Amino acid sequence: SGFNSIGHMDTMPRGRHQIGHYKEGEEFIQNVFHVLFQIFTGKEKSNLSICWLQYEISKVVQCLQTKKKKKLKAQGRKSKKLAKNFLKAPDNRNDLSLWKLYAYLEWLLGNTDDARKVFDTALCTAGTGGLRSAHLCSLSLLYAQLEVELLESLEGAVTSRAVHILTKLTENGPYVPYSGQVLSVNVLKARKTYEHALQDYLSKPLVSKEDQVSVADQLVNLVGCYALFQYLTVGIDAAVLIYTQTSEKLEAAGPEKCEKTGENSGIQNLPSALEAVTLLHTNLLRFHMKISVYPLNPLRETLTEALKRYPSNQSLWRSYIHIQRRSHSASKARRFFDSVTRSTNSLEPWLFAIQAEQMRKKLTEKIQRGDAGEVHCTIPETGLTNRIVALFEHAVQSENGTHCPLLWRMYLNFMV
């Protein structure tokens, strides 16, 4: 996401205080950015601006997670000032990636109306590339996703701002801000446009490596927009269908198959596109379960399949742990962690297996220490401490674990 966690270890709560960014580490990072900013020019400079702004946003997110209002206010002021300075530079005025991050920053700080103005301004100045413009697709997708998160149910979603954004994207004309209604004829036209655009992208032969990367990014944004559009106008099943069909297409023409047949089917050589589509799929299922009644099994199956394929994807592991917390039976999750750690060298499965057990331990202790007279433990778990220690022991013996400072610190922290 454009920044490394130098100078802070947010995985370790210290008493009631969450460890934030250390002063020295923070100063070091700021100095690096300032020095590099004077050296770089052109494209490199705008890429550095994006990284810097992403790093600032990460600090805002951390303040939100730790619920520190005073710190959030100060951090928000600093981050906004930086973003505005970037956008004042003549080279960056039409850089949609920077506009997108600035709008996202405003949204995170709770300034929804200001964020909408920024999004609308960016979309109005972005021209008429429609679904062919990668930056426009990416900007519209984030805007629509944020708007969808404000919905409390899917009733009336067809005329929502999110549908307006996704419909306008297909029209190839200048963007017009939302006025409170969406015409059903526009919705029908947009659905047809999305359908044809997706078919075109999936059957596109590619030439160069650079071409592959840009088309893969574009495909992910297109699938995200189309699935979200279907979710709001038809329902969850229609959205899931797009994700599964796209994933099947990408899997069917994966690199192994291409080698066997000697074909170069271009985009299918990029597993990153498949991983990103899977992530969008699981996020949508999680959101849908939050706002309506929906079975857990589809999400659990999608996550377990995805994690077998991408064992080092932290977002997928977080979702997996989140849904496992609802289940009082730990055995299925333990077997799954065990099978993944055996089949990969990645360290993430170990770290998340340890985290899952620590959360379980915390929950058990909370129940057993209930101050309501005699409390019977509802989760009869014993030996959790031994299990966690055994997991640490196995993890630090693995090749990557031996050299992971975070893992050793977590182990020491737990033993203390």
C-alpha positions in Angstrom: 0.0 0.0 0.0 2.9 2.3 -0.5 4.4 2.4 3.0 6.4 0.2 5.3 5.8 0.0 9.0 9.2 1.3 10.1 9.2 2.8 13.5 5.9 1.3 14.8 4.6 -2.1 15.8 0.9 -1.8 15.8 0.4 -5.5 16.4 1.4 -5.1 20.0 -1.0 -3.5 22.5 0.9 -2.2 25.5 -1.5 -2.1 28.4 -4.3 0.1 27.3 -2.1 2.0 24.9 -1.6 1.0 21.3 2.0 1.5 20.2 1.9 4.2 17.5 4.6 5.7 15.3 7.8 6.3 17.2 9.1 9.8 17.1 12.5 8.8 15.7 11.1 6.5 13.1 8.6 9.1 12.0 11.3 11.8 11.7 13.5 9.4 9.6 10.6 8.7 7.2 9.8 12.4 6.8 13.5 13.2 6.1 13.7 10.4 3.4 10.5 11.8 1.7 11.8 15.4 1.8 15.2 14.5 0.4 13.9 12.2 -2.4 11.3 14.8 -3.3 14.0 17.3 -4.4 15.8 14.6 -6.4 13.0 13.1 -8.4 11.2 14.7 -11.4 8.3 13.8 -13.7 6.6 10.4 -13.3 8.9 9.3 -10.4 8.0 12.5 -8.5 4.2 11.9 -8.9 4.7 8.3 -7.8 6.6 9.4 -4.7 3.7 11.9 -4.0 1.3 9.0 -4.1 3.4 6.9 -1.7 3.8 9.8 0.7 0.0 10.5 0.7 -0.7 6.8 1.2 1.6 6.8 4.2 -0.2 9.9 5.7 -3.5 8.1 5.1 -2.2 5.1 7.0 -1.6 7.3 10.0 -5.1 8.7 9.8 -6.5 5.1 9.7 -4.4 4.2 12.8 -5.8 7.2 14.7 -9.3 6.1 13.7 -8.6 2.5 14.9 -7.2 3.7 18.3 -10.1 6.2 18.6 -7.7 9.1 19.5 -9.8 12.1 18.5 -7.3 14.8 19.4 -4.5 13.1 17.5 -6.8 12.5 14.6 -7.6 16.2 14.3 -3.9 17.2 14.2 -3.0 14.4 11.9 -5.9 15.2 9.6 -4.8 18.9 9.3 -1.2 17.8 8.4 -2.3 15.2 5.9 -4.7 17.6 4.2 -2.1 20.4 3.9 0.3 17.9 2.3 -2.4 16.7 -0.2 -3.3 20.2 -1.2 0.3 21.2 -1.7 0.7 18.2 -4.0 -2.3 19.1 -6.1 -1.2 22.7 -6.5 1.9 21.5 -8.4 1.3 22.1 -12.2 2.3 18.4 -13.0 -0.3 17.0 -10.6 -3.4 19.0 -11.4 -4.7 16.3 -13.6 -3.3 13.3 -11.7 -6.5 11.3 -10.9 -4.5 9.0 -8.5 -3.7 12.0 -6.2 -7.3 13.4 -6.5 -8.6 10.0 -5.5 -6.3 9.8 -2.4 -7.2 13.3 -1.4 -11.0 12.6 -1.6 -10.5 9.3 0.3 -8.6 11.3 3.0 -11.5 13.7 3.4 -13.9 10.8 3.6 -11.9 9.1 6.3 -11.8 12.4 8.3 -15.6 12.4 8.3 -16.0 15.2 5.8 -18.3 13.3 3.5 -19.7 16.4 1.6 -16.2 17.8 1.0 -15.1 14.4 -0.2 -18.0 14.2 -2.6 -17.1 17.6 -4.0 -13.5 16.4 -4.6 -14.7 13.2 -6.2 -17.2 15.1 -8.4 -14.5 17.7 -9.4 -12.0 15.0 -10.3 -14.6 13.1 -12.4 -15.7 16.3 -14.2 -12.2 17.2 -15.2 -11.2 13.6 -16.0 -12.6 13.7 -19.6 -14.7 11.1 -21.3 -12.5 8.0 -21.4 -15.3 5.9 -19.8 -14.6 2.2 -19.2 -11.4 2.5 -21.3 -9.7 4.8 -18.8 -8.0 2.9 -16.0 -7.8 5.9 -13.7 -11.4 6.9 -14.3 -12.6 3.3 -13.5 -10.5 3.2 -10.4 -11.7 6.6 -9.1 -15.4 5.7 -9.8 -15.0 2.3 -8.1 -13.7 3.8 -4.9 -16.3 6.6 -4.9 -19.1 4.0 -5.4 -17.7 1.7 -2.8 -17.6 4.4 -0.2 -21.2 5.5 -1.0 -22.4 1.8 -0.8 -20.9 1.6 2.7 -23.3 4.3 3.8 -26.3 2.3 2.8 -28.2 0.6 5.6 -30.1 -1.8 3.3 -30.5 -2.5 -0.4 -34.0 -1.0 -0.5 -34.0 1.9 -2.9 -30.3 1.3 -3.8 -31.2 1.4 -7.6 -31.6 5.2 -7.3 -28.6 5.7 -5.0 -25.6 7.9 -5.7 -23.4 4.8 -6.2 -25.6 3.6 -9.1 -25.5 7.1 -10.6 -21.6 7.1 -10.5 -21.4 3.6 -12.0 -24.0 4.4 -14.7 -22.3 7.7 -15.7 -19.0 5.8 -16.1 -20.4 3.8 -19.0 -21.8 6.7 -20.9 -18.5 8.1 -22.3 -19.8 11.6 -21.8 -18.9 14.4 -19.4 -19.7 13.5 -15.7 -22.8 15.2 -14.2 -23.0 15.3 -10.4 -25.9 13.3 -8.7 -29.2 15.1 -8.6 -31.2 12.6 -6.6 -32.5 10.2 -9.3 -31.3 7.6 -11.8 -33.3 6.8 -14.9 -34.1 3.1 -15.4 -33.3 3.3 -19.1 -29.8 4.4 -18.3 -29.4 1.5 -15.9 -30.4 -1.0 -18.7 -27.9 0.7 -21.1 -25.2 0.6 -18.6 -25.7 -3.1 -17.9 -25.3 -3.9 -21.6 -22.2 -1.7 -21.8 -20.5 -3.4 -18.8 -21.3 -6.9 -20.2 -19.7 -6.1 -23.6 -16.7 -4.4 -22.1 -16.0 -7.4 -19.8 -16.2 -9.9 -22.7 -13.8 -7.7 -24.7 -11.2 -7.6 -21.9 -11.4 -11.3 -21.2 -10.8 -12.2 -24.9 -8.1 -9.6 -25.5 -4.7 -10.9 -26.8 -1.8 -9.0 -25.3 1.7 -8.2 -26.6 4.1 -6.5 -24.1 4.6 -7.0 -20.4 3.7 -3.4 -19.6 0.5 -3.9 -21.6 -0.3 -6.9 -19.4 0.0 -5.0 -16.2 -2.2 -2.1 -17.2 -4.9 -4.3 -18.7 -4.9 -6.5 -15.6 -5.4 -3.5 -13.4 -8.1 -2.3 -15.8 -9.8 -5.7 -15.7 -9.9 -5.7 -11.9 -11.5 -2.2 -11.8 -14.0 -3.1 -14.5 -15.1 -6.3 -12.8 -15.4 -4.4 -9.5 -17.6 -1.7 -11.0 -19.7 -4.2 -12.9 -20.2 -6.5 -9.9 -21.1 -3.5 -7.6 -23.5 -2.2 -10.2 -25.2 -5.6 -10.4 -25.3 -5.9 -6.6 -27.1 -2.6 -6.3 -29.5 -3.1 -9.3 -30.2 -6.8 -9.2 -28.8 -8.4 -6.0 -26.0 -10.3 -4.4 -26.3 -13.4 -6.5 -25.9 -11.4 -9.8 -22.7 -9.8 -8.4 -21.3 -13.2 -7.1 -21.9 -14.7 -10.6 -19.7 -12.0 -12.2 -16.9 -12.7 -9.8 -17.1 -16.5 -10.2 -17.3 -16.3 -14.0 -14.3 -14.0 -14.2 -12.3 -16.1 -11.7 -13.1 -19.2 -13.8 -12.0 -17.5 -17.0 -8.7 -16.4 -15.5 -8.0 -19.8 -13.9 -9.0 -21.6 -17.1 -6.3 -19.8 -19.1 -3.7 -19.7 -16.3 0.1 -19.9 -17.1 0.2 -23.7 -16.8 -2.6 -24.1 -19.4 -0.9 -21.6 -21.7 2.4 -23.5 -21.6 0.6 -26.8 -22.5 -1.3 -25.3 -25.5 1.5 -22.9 -26.6 -1.0 -20.0 -26.6 -0.2 -16.5 -25.3 -3.5 -15.4 -23.9 -2.0 -12.4 -22.3 -3.9 -11.2 -19.3 -4.3 -14.7 -17.9 -0.6 -14.8 -17.2 -1.2 -12.5 -14.3 -2.2 -14.2 -11.1 -2.4 -10.7 -9.5 -5.6 -10.0 -11.3 -7.2 -13.2 -10.0 -6.1 -12.4 -6.5 -7.5 -8.8 -6.6 -10.8 -10.1 -8.0 -11.0 -12.7 -5.2 -10.4 -9.9 -2.6 -13.2 -7.8 -4.1 -15.5 -10.9 -4.0 -14.9 -11.6 -0.3 -15.2 -8.0 0.7 -18.6 -7.7 -1.0 -19.8 -10.9 0.7 -18.7 -9.5 4.1 -20.5 -6.2 3.5 -23.7 -8.0 2.4 -23.7 -10.1 5.5 -23.4 -6.9 7.6 -26.5 -5.3 6.1 -28.7 -8.3 5.5 -29.3 -12.0 6.4 -27.0 -14.2 4.3 -25.4 -17.6 5.0 -21.8 -17.7 6.2 -20.8 -20.8 4.1 -20.3 -19.0 0.7 -17.9 -16.6 2.3 -16.1 -19.3 4.2 -15.6 -21.5 1.1 -14.4 -18.6 -1.0 -11.9 -17.6 1.7 -10.5 -21.1 2.2 -10.1 -21.6 -1.6 -8.4 -18.2 -1.9 -6.0 -18.7 1.0 -4.8 -22.1 -0.3 -3.8 -20.2 -3.5 -2.6 -17.0 -1.8 -1.3 -17.9 1.6 0.5 -14.6 2.1 -2.5 -12.3 1.5 -3.0 -10.5 4.8 -6.4 -9.0 3.9 -7.9 -12.5 3.2 -6.5 -13.8 6.5 -8.0 -11.0 8.4 -11.4 -11.7 6.9 -10.9 -15.4 7.7 -10.1 -14.8 11.3 -13.0 -12.3 11.6 -15.6 -15.0 10.4 -14.0 -17.7 12.6 -14.5 -15.6 15.7 -18.3 -16.2 15.4 -17.8 -20.0 15.5 -17.4 -21.7 18.9 -15.7 -24.7 17.3 -12.0 -24.0 16.7 -11.1 -27.4 15.3 -12.0 -26.6 11.6 -9.9 -23.4 11.6 -7.0 -25.2 13.3 -7.0 -28.0 10.7 -7.1 -25.4 8.0 -4.2 -23.4 9.4 -2.3 -26.6 9.9 -2.8 -27.7 6.2 -1.8 -24.2 4.9 1.4 -24.0 7.1 2.5 -27.4 5.8 2.1 -26.5 2.2 3.8 -23.0 2.1 6.9 -21.2 3.3 4.9 -18.0 3.9 5.0 -16.7 7.4 1.5 -15.1 7.4 -0.4 -18.3 8.1 1.7 -18.8 11.3 1.2 -15.2 12.4 -2.5 -15.3 11.9 -2.8 -18.8 13.5 -1.2 -17.4 16.6 -3.4 -14.3 16.5 -6.5 -16.4 16.2 -5.5 -18.5 19.3 -4.6 -15.4 21.2 -8.0 -13.9 20.5 -9.7 -17.1 21.6 -7.6 -17.1 24.8 -8.7 -13.5 25.5 -12.4 -14.4 24.9 -12.1 -17.4 27.3 -10.5 -15.4 30.0 -13.1 -12.6 29.7 -15.9 -15.2 30.2 -14.2 -17.0 33.0 -13.5 -13.7 34.9 -17.1 -12.5 34.6 -18.2 -10.7 37.8 -21.8 -11.9 37.8 -21.5 -14.5 40.6 -21.0 -18.1 39.4 -20.2 -18.1 35.7 -20.0 -21.3 33.8 -17.4 -21.2 31.0 -19.3 -21.5 27.7 -16.2 -22.4 25.7 -14.6 -25.3 27.5 -11.0 -24.6 26.3 -8.0 -25.8 28.2 -4.3 -25.7 27.3 -4.6 -22.6 25.1 -1.4 -21.2 26.4 0.5 -24.4 25.6 -1.0 -24.4 22.1 0.1 -20.8 21.5 3.6 -21.6 22.8 3.8 -24.7 20.5 2.7 -22.5 17.5 5.4 -20.0 18.3 8.0 -22.8 18.6 7.1 -24.2 15.2 6.9 -20.8 13.6 10.4 -19.7 14.8 11.8 -23.0 13.5 10.6 -22.3 10.0 13.1 -20.8 7.6 11.4 -17.4 7.3 10.3 -17.4 11.0 13.9 -17.6 12.3 14.7 -14.2 10.7 11.4 -12.4 11.5 11.9 -9.8 14.3 8.1 -9.3 14.6 7.6 -13.0 15.4 10.3 -13.1 18.1 9.0 -9.9 19.7 5.4 -11.4 19.7 6.8 -14.6 21.3 8.7 -12.6 24.0 5.7 -10.4 24.6 3.4 -13.4 25.1 5.9 -15.2 27.4 6.1 -12.0 29.6 
